[in-house]
Amino acid sequence: MPERTLVVGTSGFLGSEVTRQLRDADTDVVGTVHEGKVPISGVETVGYDFWNDDLGTILDTEGIERVVFVATVERGDGRNRGLFDRSLDRFVDACRDRRVVYVSTDAVFDGADGPYDEGSDPSPASEYGRRVRAFERVLEDHCPDHCIVRPSYLYGFSGGTLDPRLAATRERIRDGETVAYFEDAYKSPISIGDAAEIVTDLTRHEVTGVVHAAAPRTSIHEFHRAAMDALGEPAGRVVPESVPPESDYPRDTSLVSGRLESVLGADPGPVSEALERSRP
């Protein structure tokens, strides 16, 4: 009988795709939903609030052996850092004897020295990045069977719906606008589908530590231009601009991986390939 896997954040854009892929891989998967969120059809769900609930009760009741955390609680939603730390301690306390896969972000780096590999020292510059790094540290200290997956700039289709970032660019172009993006700020954009496949594989794998889920490095301008071209939109309306000298916008949070291909045999492609492959 397959081990039961709990996806925390199953209603989110990446979480829903991870849940679908786990289900399609014949994993016995349960998803958590917060109030007001719509569960995925055909997937067993349980209610869970990171800020108030004890996950241990759910893990024991449902017989969960593996936990995938894809929720974005680190953004805080106005909640203070003290409450976040207490909620995080409660979560980790419940999971310390289980396999935990945590979906992190490139925001743990300040962008001054990219590209970053798995051995680079985190240097978060934002409160969001500091909370994400706190989550990583607590897992490293208290959950021996953990894997931290760091994607960069998620995009693409999930359940037939385009991500909000590219959807907004497409809408503006269709309205006849010219859209400017930084040509001197860099990411490693990875599609929702590719990221979900990596998370799914690592959930079922035994590798521990940090794995960067990174596709080829590109500027934000080139990313949007290539994406619009792949979506059949006039890419010439995506124009370059420079990061203002006084801006604290991170210049290069691109990621490279020394582990992804060796551990999983994965090699995510550029935006044009990923979108053409996943368009509904």
Secondary structure as the mmCIF struct_conf table of DSSP 4:
data_model
#
loop_
_struct_conf.conf_type_id
_struct_conf.id
_struct_conf.beg_label_comp_id
_struct_conf.beg_label_asym_id
_struct_conf.beg_label_seq_id
_struct_conf.end_label_comp_id
_struct_conf.end_label_asym_id
_struct_conf.end_label_seq_id
HELX_LH_PP_P HELX_LH_PP_P1 PRO A 2 GLU A 3
STRN STRN1 ARG A 4 VAL A 8
TURN_TY1_P TURN_TY1_P1 GLY A 9 SER A 11
BEND BEND1 GLY A 12 GLY A 12
HELX_RH_AL_P HELX_RH_AL_P1 PHE A 13 ASP A 24
TURN_TY1_P TURN_TY1_P2 ALA A 25 ASP A 26
STRN STRN2 ASP A 28 VAL A 33
TURN_TY1_P TURN_TY1_P3 GLU A 35 GLY A 36
HELX_LH_PP_P HELX_LH_PP_P2 LYS A 37 ILE A 40
TURN_TY1_P TURN_TY1_P4 SER A 41 GLY A 42
BEND BEND2 VAL A 43 VAL A 43
STRN STRN3 GLU A 44 GLY A 47
TURN_TY1_P TURN_TY1_P5 PHE A 50 ASN A 52
HELX_RH_AL_P HELX_RH_AL_P2 LEU A 55 GLU A 62
TURN_TY1_P TURN_TY1_P6 GLY A 63 GLY A 63
STRN STRN4 ILE A 64 PHE A 69
HELX_RH_3T_P HELX_RH_3T_P1 VAL A 73 ARG A 75
TURN_TY1_P TURN_TY1_P7 ASP A 77 GLY A 78
HELX_RH_AL_P HELX_RH_AL_P3 ARG A 81 CYS A 95
TURN_TY1_P TURN_TY1_P8 ARG A 96 ASP A 97
BEND BEND3 ARG A 98 ARG A 98
STRN STRN5 ARG A 99 VAL A 103
HELX_RH_3T_P HELX_RH_3T_P2 ASP A 106 VAL A 108
BEND BEND4 PHE A 109 PHE A 109
BEND BEND5 GLY A 111 ASP A 113
BEND BEND6 PRO A 115 PRO A 115
STRN STRN6 TYR A 116 TYR A 116
TURN_TY1_P TURN_TY1_P9 GLU A 118 GLY A 119
BEND BEND7 SER A 120 SER A 120
HELX_LH_PP_P HELX_LH_PP_P3 ASP A 121 PRO A 122
BEND BEND8 SER A 126 SER A 126
HELX_RH_AL_P HELX_RH_AL_P4 GLU A 127 HIS A 142
BEND BEND9 PRO A 144 ASP A 145
STRN STRN7 HIS A 146 PRO A 151
BEND BEND10 TYR A 153 TYR A 153
STRN STRN8 LEU A 154 TYR A 155
BEND BEND11 GLY A 156 GLY A 156
STRN STRN9 PHE A 157 SER A 158
TURN_TY1_P TURN_TY1_P10 GLY A 159 GLY A 160
STRN STRN10 THR A 161 LEU A 162
HELX_RH_AL_P HELX_RH_AL_P5 PRO A 164 ARG A 174
TURN_TY1_P TURN_TY1_P11 ASP A 175 GLY A 176
STRN STRN11 VAL A 179 PHE A 182
BEND BEND12 GLU A 183 ASP A 184
STRN STRN12 TYR A 186 LYS A 187
STRN STRN13 ILE A 190 SER A 191
HELX_RH_AL_P HELX_RH_AL_P6 ILE A 192 ARG A 204
BEND BEND13 HIS A 205 HIS A 205
STRN STRN14 GLY A 209 ALA A 213
STRN STRN15 THR A 218 SER A 219
HELX_RH_AL_P HELX_RH_AL_P7 ILE A 220 ALA A 230
TURN_TY1_P TURN_TY1_P12 LEU A 231 GLY A 232
BEND BEND14 GLU A 233 GLU A 233
HELX_RH_3T_P HELX_RH_3T_P3 ALA A 235 ARG A 237
STRN STRN16 VAL A 238 GLU A 241
HELX_LH_PP_P HELX_LH_PP_P4 SER A 242 PRO A 244
TURN_TY1_P TURN_TY1_P13 PRO A 245 GLU A 246
BEND BEND15 ARG A 251 ARG A 251
STRN STRN17 ASP A 252 ASP A 252
STRN STRN18 LEU A 255 LEU A 255
BEND BEND16 GLY A 258 ARG A 259
HELX_RH_AL_P HELX_RH_AL_P8 LEU A 260 LEU A 264
HELX_RH_AL_P HELX_RH_AL_P9 VAL A 271 SER A 278
#
